[in-house]
Amino acid sequence: MKTTLFKTTCFFTLLCLMAFAWPQQKKLKVYLIGDSTMAIKETKAYPETGWGMPFSYFFDNTAEVDNRAKNGRSTKTFIAEGLWQPVADNLQAGDYVFIQFGHNDEVKTKKSYSTEEEFQTNLKRYVTETRRKKAIPILFTPVARRKFDEQGKIVGTHEVYAELVRKVAKAEKVPLIDMDVKSQALLQQFGPETSKLLFLQLAPGEHPNYPDGKDDNTHFSELGARLMAQLVYTEIKNLNLDLASRFAKPQSN
């Protein structure tokens, strides 16, 4: 009896020592801040899908995606409406902040419009306040709209504001995921007609949420969102970010 008790005690002691010897990875958060092309959509908007939605399923249980992106927001309104401060307050060392704006900053007729100077200042604020918490900022150029010329060549619509993101990333030494370039290349591969499958393009009567149909070249379908998320996934690996170690591993049979 004493021998059995002694062995049992030794076994549990060994397990405790092993737990200290091989500590588990600290769980981190990946915050997404941005606009409608990234955001979580309400059921009434389906099949519109932000790329942040499928992206959240790419990770193992050591990372959690917290998607704070909102429709129609710019670098300016995301701050003014109090959407940024809760993120800044809750950041922990080692967390990531994915920063993707531009669609709404660049439109002068919208109240979300940010001048070029304001846009850069706001991006720098996000970077500075993220780093202040020892978290890691990643800058994104805005994803491309679906626009082709008569020859079937993709036409960029974010040249000025995408370049401003690149400028800030270089000046602040922040990792950059150039979604403007990458998504344009993807759309060019699909071509003018097939690329419609990536966007919210619906004929009248095709979906109950859009009885009159929809001709939207900015917001993604489920397929488009997943392909954009895959571009982000690939670029994270190409940048050799530590975050790549948190991607889910294929399960063996």
C-alpha distance (Angstrom), angle and dihedral (degrees) to the residues before:
residue distance angle dihedral
M1 . . .
K2 3.81 . .
T3 3.80 90.1 .
T4 3.82 91.7 52.8
L5 3.80 91.5 47.9
F6 3.80 91.1 48.7
K7 3.82 91.8 51.2
T8 3.78 92.1 47.8
T9 3.82 91.6 50.5
C10 3.81 91.1 49.1
F11 3.81 91.0 49.7
F12 3.80 94.3 54.1
T13 3.80 91.5 43.2
L14 3.81 89.0 54.5
L15 3.80 91.1 50.5
C16 3.81 90.6 52.7
L17 3.80 91.7 49.7
M18 3.80 90.7 49.6
A19 3.80 90.5 52.1
F20 3.81 89.9 56.1
A21 3.80 92.7 43.6
W22 3.82 94.4 53.5
P23 3.80 107.4 33.8
Q24 3.80 117.1 -168.1
Q25 3.80 120.3 -110.0
K26 3.79 112.8 -91.3
K27 3.78 110.8 -108.1
L28 3.78 111.9 -116.4
K29 3.76 135.9 -170.0
V30 3.78 128.9 -127.1
Y31 3.80 107.7 -153.1
L32 3.80 117.8 -158.5
I33 3.80 116.2 -156.3
G34 3.76 120.2 177.9
D35 3.78 146.2 79.0
S36 3.80 140.6 -51.0
T37 3.80 95.6 -66.0
M38 3.83 87.6 67.0
A39 3.81 101.8 30.5
I40 3.80 133.9 107.9
K41 3.80 109.4 -104.9
E42 3.79 130.3 -138.5
T43 3.81 118.0 -117.9
K44 3.80 90.6 -109.8
A45 3.83 89.7 62.6
Y46 3.83 95.1 52.9
P47 3.04 130.3 158.9
E48 3.83 84.5 34.6
T49 3.80 105.8 100.2
G50 3.79 132.6 -176.7
W51 3.81 114.7 -139.3
G52 3.81 90.0 -123.0
M53 3.80 89.4 69.6
P54 3.84 99.3 66.5
F55 3.80 89.8 32.6
S56 3.81 90.1 66.4
Y57 3.82 90.2 67.7
F58 3.80 95.7 58.1
F59 3.82 96.1 83.4
D60 3.78 137.9 81.2
N61 3.81 122.2 -127.8
T62 3.82 93.4 -79.4
A63 3.81 93.1 73.3
E64 3.80 134.7 48.1
V65 3.80 127.4 -164.4
D66 3.82 113.4 -138.4
N67 3.79 105.6 -168.0
R68 3.83 110.1 -159.6
A69 3.83 96.4 161.4
K70 3.82 115.1 129.2
N71 3.78 135.2 -162.2
G72 3.79 115.5 -96.5
R73 3.79 97.0 8.4
S74 3.77 126.6 140.2
T75 3.79 131.4 -170.7
K76 3.80 86.8 -90.7
T77 3.81 101.8 46.4
F78 3.81 93.0 41.8
I79 3.81 86.6 63.3
A80 3.83 97.8 36.1
E81 3.81 93.3 52.2
G82 3.79 92.7 52.2
L83 3.80 95.5 -111.0
W84 3.79 95.8 124.1
Q85 3.80 101.3 47.7
P86 3.84 96.7 67.1
V87 3.80 88.9 52.7
A88 3.81 92.2 49.4
D89 3.81 91.2 46.8
N90 3.81 94.6 51.4
L91 3.79 100.5 41.7
Q92 3.79 115.8 124.0
A93 3.79 128.8 -161.7
G94 3.79 109.5 -80.7
D95 3.81 96.2 23.1
Y96 3.80 119.9 127.9
V97 3.80 130.4 -131.8
F98 3.81 117.3 -159.3
I99 3.82 108.3 -157.9
Q100 3.81 116.9 -163.0
F101 3.79 120.6 163.9
G102 3.78 137.7 135.2
H103 3.81 107.8 97.5
N104 3.79 93.1 88.1
D105 3.79 99.0 26.0
E106 3.80 91.9 63.3
V107 3.83 99.4 51.8
K108 3.80 108.3 93.4
T109 3.81 94.0 -164.2
K110 3.81 93.1 60.9
K111 3.80 125.7 83.6
S112 3.80 86.0 -131.1
Y113 3.81 90.0 66.2
S114 3.79 115.2 130.7
T115 3.77 122.4 -167.8
E116 3.78 116.3 -123.7
E117 3.80 89.7 -101.7
E118 3.81 93.0 48.3
F119 3.79 91.3 47.5
Q120 3.80 92.6 54.6
T121 3.80 92.7 43.5
N122 3.80 91.5 51.7
L123 3.81 93.0 47.9
K124 3.81 89.6 51.0
R125 3.79 90.2 50.4
Y126 3.81 91.3 54.7
V127 3.79 90.0 48.8
T128 3.81 95.1 46.5
E129 3.80 95.7 46.4
T130 3.80 91.6 45.9
R131 3.79 92.0 52.1
R132 3.79 90.9 45.7
K133 3.82 86.4 68.1
K134 3.84 90.8 46.4
A135 3.80 88.8 -111.0
I136 3.80 123.9 134.7
P137 3.82 123.3 -109.9
I138 3.81 121.5 -154.1
L139 3.80 118.9 -168.8
F140 3.81 122.2 -146.2
T141 3.77 129.2 -165.9
P142 3.83 111.3 -135.3
V143 3.80 116.9 -86.4
A144 3.79 116.2 -105.9
R145 3.76 126.2 -96.3
R146 3.79 118.5 -131.5
K147 3.80 103.9 -100.9
F148 3.81 126.7 141.6
D149 3.80 132.0 179.1
E150 3.80 124.9 -129.7
Q151 3.80 90.6 -86.5
G152 3.80 91.5 56.3
K153 3.82 94.7 -106.6
I154 3.78 118.7 141.5
V155 3.80 113.9 -109.7
G156 3.80 120.5 -147.7
T157 3.81 118.6 -131.4
H158 3.80 100.7 179.9
E159 3.81 102.1 55.8
V160 3.81 97.5 129.1
Y161 3.81 100.6 40.2
A162 3.80 94.8 38.0
E163 3.78 88.7 54.8
L164 3.81 89.9 50.1
V165 3.81 89.4 56.3
R166 3.81 90.0 51.1
K167 3.80 89.4 49.1
V168 3.81 93.3 52.1
A169 3.81 91.9 44.9
K170 3.79 90.8 53.7
A171 3.80 95.1 44.3
E172 3.80 94.0 46.6
K173 3.84 94.6 37.7
V174 3.80 92.2 -123.1
P175 3.83 123.0 156.3
L176 3.80 109.4 -104.0
I177 3.79 129.4 -150.4
D178 3.80 104.8 -165.4
M179 3.79 100.1 -151.4
D180 3.81 91.9 164.8
V181 3.80 91.1 63.6
K182 3.81 96.5 36.3
S183 3.80 96.1 46.9
Q184 3.81 92.8 45.6
A185 3.79 89.0 54.6
L186 3.80 90.2 49.6
L187 3.80 92.7 50.1
Q188 3.79 90.3 48.6
Q189 3.80 89.4 55.1
F190 3.81 90.2 54.1
G191 3.80 94.3 43.7
P192 3.83 131.7 -147.7
E193 3.81 97.5 -56.3
T194 3.80 106.1 31.9
S195 3.82 91.3 45.7
K196 3.81 87.7 69.1
L197 3.81 86.2 78.3
L198 3.81 88.8 67.9
F199 3.80 94.7 57.2
L200 3.78 139.5 57.0
Q201 3.78 94.4 -83.5
L202 3.81 113.0 150.1
A203 3.80 133.5 162.8
P204 3.82 119.1 -133.2
G205 3.79 109.7 -78.1
E206 3.80 93.5 13.4
H207 3.81 94.5 112.2
P208 3.84 130.6 18.3
N209 3.81 92.0 -133.1
Y210 3.81 89.6 60.7
P211 3.83 107.8 33.1
D212 3.82 91.0 167.2
G213 3.80 92.7 47.0
K214 3.79 127.9 -116.2
D215 3.79 134.1 -108.7
D216 3.81 103.6 -170.2
N217 3.79 121.5 155.8
T218 3.80 96.2 177.1
H219 3.81 107.0 52.7
F220 3.77 123.8 63.8
S221 3.77 136.3 -121.1
E222 3.79 118.0 -136.7
L223 3.80 89.5 -90.8
G224 3.78 93.3 48.5
A225 3.80 93.1 48.4
R226 3.80 91.5 50.3
L227 3.79 92.5 49.7
M228 3.81 91.1 48.9
A229 3.80 89.9 49.2
Q230 3.80 88.8 51.3
L231 3.82 89.4 54.7
V232 3.81 88.8 54.9
Y233 3.80 91.0 47.3
T234 3.81 91.2 52.5
E235 3.81 93.5 47.2
I236 3.81 92.4 50.4
K237 3.79 88.0 57.0
N238 3.82 92.4 43.9
L239 3.81 90.2 53.2
N240 3.83 89.9 51.6
L241 3.80 90.7 -129.7
D242 3.80 115.4 175.9
L243 3.79 85.4 -126.0
A244 3.81 88.7 74.9
S245 3.81 89.1 72.5
R246 3.82 87.8 66.1
F247 3.79 95.1 60.8
A248 3.79 113.6 115.0
K249 3.79 115.0 -96.7
P250 3.81 121.4 -133.1
Q251 3.78 111.3 -95.8
S252 3.80 115.2 -119.7
N253 3.80 117.6 -127.4
